[in-house]
Amino acid sequence: MKLLQIQRDALLRPLQAVSGVVEKRHTLPILSNILMQRKQDQISLVATDLEIQVSTHISVEGKGSEELSLTVSARKLQDILRALPDGVDAVLDAQNNRLQIRAARSRFNLQTLPASDFPTLADPGPLQAKIQLTQKELRELLLLVQYAMAQQDIRYYLNGLLLVLEADQLRVIATDGHRLSFAVGQITTQEEKREVILPRKAVLELAKQLEDSDKEVDIEIYAAQVRFRFSTIELVTKTIDGKFPDYTRVIPTNYQKEISLSRTVLLQSLQRVAILSNEKFRGVRWMLTTNSLRISCTNNEQEEAQEELEVSYAADPLDLGFNITYLLDVLNNVPGEEVTCAFGDASSSMLVTVGGKPDFRYVVMPMRI
């Protein structure tokens, strides 16, 4: 039975859009598959890992005589389409638990599993809040903070990103316990305060999928799920149940000592000294004296790298240590020409802000070197 006939790229693009959530190794074989459903002149594609579900649809010419559903390996179908010549038409036929793909002189037969066995996320219950942003705004917010999320931390609520909805603001916060990033976006409606924690994988997938465009994203918040709708894509994710740290207590508000300098100059200096940093501890030393910032790294072989930057600084000398990776992360991910670094004392955190982004904050804890 003919499922569809379509130009290669017209199927490959939506397939790539959903297959990012498919796990390479999973105890349930069907989770390696995508669900393909034909209803008249539309084909929908769905992928899930039981926590996140991504779906999209494509319009096809000619109405199918009947509805058709099947699941097939996401990776194999994607690899086959990628390997076909550009611009070629592919014909997909379903019969006897097989999906046949024909293109030019190529033939492929893939095993299918029943669509009825494919798990989809449960009904989320009543809608609690719905807001809109442009894709560009949401993507920018996620990119400003996502690098500070924890990875496989035993404190599972840190392995994600906190969304805070309050009044006309959407705040996004990420922390791994050693550094914290915070950014704010404006929304057009007035909302009651709500907080949800999005899983790390959902955040990374969203940031990858969103375009740098003024098209809208609908964000729907439920008791234990959040749904994002944009372009032809719908991404639904379960939320992490846990108590996120009180970020307002972490962000300093009264630092008097500060320096402002070119983001690019500081980034390049740190990249150079990082060459000789200790691979395990990744420590970098900052020594601030009158109008001077000296940056240095050493390693177990007693090798040393040092950079000196001219800055406007007239306060007491400071000798500080940081994880250099945390500094490179923020400088690589924020826009703007100038960054400002503010300090308390030698044992306090450093606050990084960016010119042109008044609502962005990045806090990095010191380390002993």
C-alpha positions as CSV (number, residue, x, y, z in Angstrom):
1,M,0.0,0.0,0.0
2,K,1.5,3.3,-1.1
3,L,2.3,5.6,1.9
4,L,3.6,8.5,-0.1
5,Q,5.7,9.7,-3.0
6,I,7.9,12.7,-2.1
7,Q,11.0,14.6,-3.1
8,R,13.9,13.4,-0.8
9,D,14.6,16.7,1.0
10,A,10.9,17.3,1.6
11,L,10.9,14.2,3.8
12,L,14.4,14.4,5.2
13,R,14.0,17.8,6.8
14,P,10.9,17.0,8.9
15,L,12.4,13.6,9.7
16,Q,15.5,15.3,11.1
17,A,13.3,17.8,13.0
18,V,11.7,15.0,15.1
19,S,14.5,12.3,15.3
20,G,16.8,14.4,17.6
21,V,14.9,13.0,20.6
22,V,15.2,9.3,19.6
23,E,17.6,7.4,21.9
24,K,20.3,5.4,20.2
25,R,20.1,2.6,22.8
26,H,16.9,1.9,24.5
27,T,15.3,-1.0,26.3
28,L,12.1,-0.6,24.3
29,P,12.9,-1.2,20.6
30,I,9.9,0.8,19.4
31,L,11.5,4.0,21.0
32,S,14.2,3.8,18.3
33,N,11.3,4.2,15.8
34,I,9.3,7.2,14.6
35,L,5.6,7.0,14.1
36,M,4.4,7.8,10.6
37,Q,0.7,8.4,10.0
38,R,-1.1,9.2,6.8
39,K,-4.5,10.9,7.0
40,Q,-5.7,12.0,3.6
41,D,-3.2,14.6,2.2
42,Q,-1.1,14.9,5.4
43,I,1.7,12.7,6.8
44,S,2.6,13.2,10.5
45,L,5.9,12.2,12.1
46,V,6.2,11.6,15.8
47,A,9.2,10.6,18.0
48,T,9.5,10.2,21.7
49,D,11.8,9.0,24.5
50,L,8.9,8.9,27.0
51,E,10.0,12.2,28.5
52,I,9.9,14.4,25.4
53,Q,7.7,14.1,22.3
54,V,8.3,15.9,19.0
55,S,5.9,15.9,16.1
56,T,5.6,17.6,12.7
57,H,3.6,17.1,9.6
58,I,4.0,17.5,5.8
59,S,1.4,17.9,3.1
60,V,1.5,15.4,0.2
61,E,-0.2,15.5,-3.1
62,G,-3.2,13.2,-3.7
63,K,-5.4,11.8,-1.0
64,G,-4.7,8.3,0.2
65,S,-7.5,5.9,-0.2
66,E,-7.3,5.0,3.5
67,E,-5.5,6.0,6.7
68,L,-2.2,4.3,7.4
69,S,0.0,4.1,10.5
70,L,3.3,2.4,11.1
71,T,6.6,2.8,13.0
72,V,10.0,2.5,11.4
73,S,13.6,3.0,12.5
74,A,14.3,6.7,12.6
75,R,18.1,6.3,12.1
76,K,17.9,3.8,9.2
77,L,15.3,5.8,7.4
78,Q,17.3,9.0,7.9
79,D,20.5,7.4,6.7
80,I,18.8,6.0,3.6
81,L,17.4,9.4,2.6
82,R,20.7,11.1,3.3
83,A,22.5,8.6,1.0
84,L,20.1,9.1,-1.9
85,P,21.0,11.6,-4.7
86,D,19.8,15.2,-4.3
87,G,16.5,16.0,-5.9
88,V,15.4,12.4,-6.3
89,D,11.8,11.3,-5.6
90,A,11.3,8.6,-3.1
91,V,8.3,6.2,-3.0
92,L,7.4,4.7,0.3
93,D,5.2,1.5,0.3
94,A,3.9,-0.3,3.4
95,Q,3.1,-4.0,3.3
96,N,3.5,-7.1,5.5
97,N,5.3,-5.4,8.4
98,R,7.8,-3.9,5.9
99,L,8.3,-0.4,4.6
100,Q,9.8,-0.3,1.1
101,I,11.7,2.8,-0.1
102,R,12.2,3.1,-3.8
103,A,14.3,5.8,-5.5
104,A,15.7,5.7,-8.9
105,R,17.3,2.2,-9.1
106,S,17.6,1.8,-5.3
107,R,15.4,-0.4,-3.2
108,F,15.3,-0.7,0.6
109,N,13.1,-2.9,2.8
110,L,12.8,-1.9,6.5
111,Q,11.1,-3.8,9.3
112,T,8.1,-1.9,10.9
113,L,6.5,-2.3,14.3
114,P,2.8,-1.7,14.9
115,A,1.7,1.9,15.4
116,S,-0.7,0.7,18.2
117,D,2.4,-0.2,20.3
118,F,3.9,3.3,20.0
119,P,3.8,5.2,23.4
120,T,2.7,8.8,23.3
121,L,2.7,11.2,26.3
122,A,-0.4,11.1,28.4
123,D,-3.1,13.9,28.3
124,P,-1.6,16.8,30.3
125,G,-4.9,17.8,32.0
126,P,-6.1,21.4,32.2
127,L,-4.1,24.3,30.8
128,Q,-2.6,26.5,33.4
129,A,-1.0,29.3,31.3
130,K,-0.4,30.2,27.7
131,I,2.1,32.8,26.4
132,Q,3.6,33.8,23.1
133,L,7.1,34.9,22.1
134,T,8.9,35.1,18.8
135,Q,11.2,32.2,17.9
136,K,14.1,34.6,17.9
137,E,13.3,35.9,21.5
138,L,12.9,32.4,23.0
139,R,16.0,31.0,21.2
140,E,18.1,34.0,22.4
141,L,16.9,33.4,26.0
142,L,17.8,29.7,25.9
143,L,21.2,30.4,24.4
144,L,22.0,33.0,27.1
145,V,21.6,30.4,29.9
146,Q,21.6,26.8,28.7
147,Y,25.3,26.2,29.1
148,A,25.1,26.6,32.8
149,M,22.7,23.6,33.2
150,A,24.1,20.6,35.2
151,Q,24.8,17.3,33.5
152,Q,23.8,14.1,35.3
153,D,23.9,15.7,38.7
154,I,22.5,13.7,41.6
155,R,20.4,16.8,42.3
156,Y,18.2,16.0,39.4
157,Y,16.4,19.4,39.4
158,L,19.7,21.0,38.4
159,N,19.8,19.0,35.2
160,G,17.4,21.4,33.5
161,L,16.3,25.0,33.2
162,L,13.9,26.9,35.4
163,L,11.2,28.9,33.6
164,V,9.5,31.5,35.8
165,L,6.4,33.2,34.5
166,E,5.4,36.4,36.4
167,A,3.5,39.5,35.4
168,D,4.8,40.5,31.9
169,Q,8.1,38.6,32.2
170,L,9.5,35.2,31.3
171,R,12.7,34.5,33.4
172,V,15.1,31.7,32.5
173,I,17.6,30.4,35.0
174,A,20.2,27.6,34.9
175,T,22.8,26.5,37.5
176,D,25.0,23.5,38.2
177,G,25.8,24.6,41.7
178,H,29.1,26.3,40.6
179,R,27.8,29.0,38.3
180,L,24.4,30.4,37.5
181,S,23.0,32.2,34.5
182,F,19.9,34.3,34.5
183,A,18.0,36.2,31.7
184,V,14.6,37.9,31.2
185,G,12.3,38.1,28.3
186,Q,9.2,40.3,28.0
187,I,5.7,38.9,27.2
188,T,2.6,40.8,26.1
189,T,0.2,39.4,28.8
190,Q,0.1,39.7,32.5
191,E,0.5,36.3,34.2
192,E,0.3,34.8,37.7
193,K,3.6,33.5,39.0
194,R,4.4,30.0,37.8
195,E,7.6,28.0,37.9
196,V,8.5,24.9,35.9
197,I,11.8,23.1,35.3
198,L,12.4,21.9,31.8
199,P,14.7,18.9,31.3
200,R,18.1,19.5,29.8
201,K,17.4,17.4,26.7
202,A,14.2,19.4,25.9
203,V,16.1,22.7,26.3
204,L,18.9,21.7,23.9
205,E,16.4,20.3,21.4
206,L,14.4,23.5,21.5
207,A,17.4,25.7,21.0
208,K,18.4,23.6,18.0
209,Q,14.9,23.7,16.4
210,L,14.0,27.3,16.9
211,E,14.8,29.7,14.1
212,D,16.2,33.2,14.2
213,S,12.8,34.6,13.0
214,D,9.9,36.7,14.2
215,K,7.4,33.8,13.8
216,E,5.5,33.1,17.0
217,V,6.0,30.3,19.5
218,D,3.0,29.3,21.6
219,I,4.0,28.0,25.0
220,E,1.4,26.1,27.0
221,I,2.0,25.2,30.6
222,Y,0.3,22.3,32.3
223,A,0.6,20.7,35.7
224,A,3.4,18.4,34.6
225,Q,4.1,19.2,31.0
226,V,5.0,22.1,28.8
227,R,4.1,22.3,25.1
228,F,5.9,24.4,22.5
229,R,4.3,25.0,19.1
230,F,6.2,26.8,16.3
231,S,6.3,26.5,12.5
232,T,5.1,22.9,11.8
233,I,6.7,21.5,15.0
234,E,5.1,20.6,18.3
235,L,7.5,19.7,21.2
236,V,5.9,18.4,24.4
237,T,8.1,17.8,27.5
238,K,7.5,16.5,30.9
239,T,8.7,18.8,33.6
240,I,11.2,18.0,36.4
241,D,9.5,17.7,39.8
242,G,11.8,19.3,42.4
243,K,12.6,22.5,44.2
244,F,15.0,24.7,42.3
245,P,17.5,26.7,44.4
246,D,16.6,30.3,45.3
247,Y,18.4,32.2,42.5
248,T,17.6,35.6,44.0
249,R,20.0,34.8,46.9
250,V,22.8,33.9,44.6
251,I,22.9,37.0,42.4
252,P,24.9,39.7,44.1
253,T,23.4,43.2,44.2
254,N,25.9,45.4,46.0
255,Y,29.4,44.8,44.5
256,Q,31.5,48.0,44.3
257,K,34.6,46.7,42.6
258,E,34.3,46.2,38.8
259,I,36.1,46.2,35.5
260,S,34.8,46.6,32.0
261,L,36.6,45.2,29.0
262,S,36.2,43.9,25.5
263,R,34.5,40.5,25.4
264,T,36.6,39.3,22.5
265,V,39.9,40.5,24.1
266,L,39.1,38.7,27.3
267,L,37.9,35.6,25.5
268,Q,41.0,35.3,23.4
269,S,43.3,35.9,26.4
270,L,41.6,33.1,28.4
271,Q,41.7,30.8,25.4
272,R,45.5,31.3,25.2
273,V,46.2,30.7,28.9
274,A,43.8,27.7,28.9
275,I,46.4,25.8,26.7
276,L,48.5,25.4,29.8
277,S,45.7,24.9,32.4
278,N,45.5,21.8,34.6
279,E,43.4,19.4,32.6
280,K,41.6,18.1,35.7
281,F,41.0,21.3,37.7
282,R,40.9,23.9,34.9
283,G,41.9,26.7,37.3
284,V,42.7,30.2,36.2
285,R,44.1,32.9,38.5
286,W,43.0,36.6,38.2
287,M,45.2,39.2,39.9
288,L,43.7,42.7,39.9
289,T,45.9,45.7,40.7
290,T,45.7,49.3,39.8
291,N,44.6,49.5,36.1
292,S,45.8,45.9,35.5
293,L,44.3,42.4,35.2
294,R,46.9,39.6,35.2
295,I,45.5,36.2,34.1
296,S,47.6,33.0,34.6
297,C,47.3,29.2,34.4
298,T,49.7,26.5,35.5
299,N,49.7,22.8,35.2
300,N,51.3,19.7,36.8
301,E,54.4,20.0,34.6
302,Q,55.1,23.4,36.2
303,E,54.4,25.1,32.9
304,E,52.8,28.6,33.1
305,A,50.8,30.9,30.7
306,Q,50.3,34.6,31.6
307,E,48.4,37.5,30.0
308,E,48.2,41.1,31.2
309,L,45.3,43.3,30.2
310,E,44.9,47.0,30.8
311,V,41.7,47.8,32.7
312,S,40.2,50.8,34.6
313,Y,40.5,49.7,38.2
314,A,41.4,51.7,41.3
315,A,40.1,49.6,44.2
316,D,42.0,47.3,46.5
317,P,44.1,44.5,44.9
318,L,42.3,41.2,44.4
319,D,43.7,37.7,43.9
320,L,41.0,35.3,42.7
321,G,40.7,31.8,41.3
322,F,38.0,30.4,38.9
323,N,37.3,27.4,36.7
324,I,38.3,28.7,33.3
325,T,35.7,26.6,31.5
326,Y,32.9,28.5,33.2
327,L,34.4,31.8,32.0
328,L,34.9,30.6,28.4
329,D,31.3,29.3,28.4
330,V,29.8,32.7,29.2
331,L,32.0,34.6,26.8
332,N,31.3,32.2,24.0
333,N,27.6,32.4,24.4
334,V,26.7,36.0,25.1
335,P,26.4,38.7,22.5
336,G,27.8,42.3,22.8
337,E,31.2,43.9,22.6
338,E,31.8,44.6,26.2
339,V,31.5,42.7,29.5
340,T,31.6,43.9,33.0
341,C,33.0,41.8,35.8
342,A,32.1,42.8,39.4
343,F,33.7,41.5,42.6
344,G,33.1,41.4,46.4
345,D,36.3,40.0,48.0
346,A,38.7,37.2,47.3
347,S,36.3,34.5,48.5
348,S,33.1,35.9,46.9
349,S,31.5,35.0,43.5
350,M,32.1,37.1,40.4
351,L,29.1,38.7,38.6
352,V,29.3,39.1,34.8
353,T,27.0,41.4,32.9
354,V,26.9,42.3,29.3
355,G,26.5,45.7,27.6
356,G,23.1,45.9,25.8
357,K,21.6,43.1,27.9
358,P,20.6,44.8,31.2
359,D,18.5,41.7,32.3
360,F,21.3,39.2,31.9
361,R,23.4,38.0,34.9
362,Y,26.1,35.3,35.2
363,V,27.5,34.4,38.6
364,V,30.5,32.1,38.9
365,M,31.8,30.9,42.3
366,P,35.5,31.2,43.1
367,M,37.8,28.2,43.4
368,R,41.0,27.7,45.5
369,I,44.1,27.6,43.4
